[in-house]
């Protein structure tokens, strides 16, 4: 966080989970004047939300706790997935019922839920179409658009519901044309081949006034920046932003 702040960034986000020291993270951010704009909700069992199962009920409760924590700490947005992976369940009434419970909690807490684009559009489209609450909107993930759904441009569809952004780069869909999470490289912008002129035009035309949130990584096995110190990494990222 000190490196992020020193590089020039005004805000950041935290991946929320039950085991994380969220209180410690929030106190640290506040102590150096770094705003926490979003909590990223857990997503490893998102498919269970659409299925008739105890897992789905339990996961709904987990996500509700995330939203409640955001309200407690004054974090304005929670980023949520709608599915995970290439093989996903069909949309279902029980899924909409569970998301309704989360939206009710978000309205209670004064938190907005931003659903991001992933491998499939239908679950996202259903949620944004079905729930017209002012607390429900879109998180535009630039990298996912490029490597998961290269034939779809999301800003003309959902730009009027834009709450948040996830900005990162990759090399698009692999030559095998097989949609794979390994293509989601989370590189610093301009270190891949995304057309950022087009991306920026789409964001500008939407009238969006929020942050450009980088969702970048130096994670295994994609150690693209292994030779950089943390400060060098964040400085490079800030220059790209």
Secondary structure, DSSP 8 states (H G I E B T S, - for coil): -HHHHHHT-SEEEEE--TTS-HHHHHHHHHHTT-EEEEEE---TTGGGGGSSSHHHHHHHHHHHHHHHHHHHHT--EEEE-S--SSS-----HHHHHHHHHHHHHHHHHT-EEEEE--S-SHHHHHHHHH---TTEEEEEEHHHHHHH-TT--SHHHHGGGEEEEEB-B---S-TT----GGG---B-TTSS---HHHHHHHHHHTT--S---B-----TT--TTTTS-HHHHHHHHHHH-
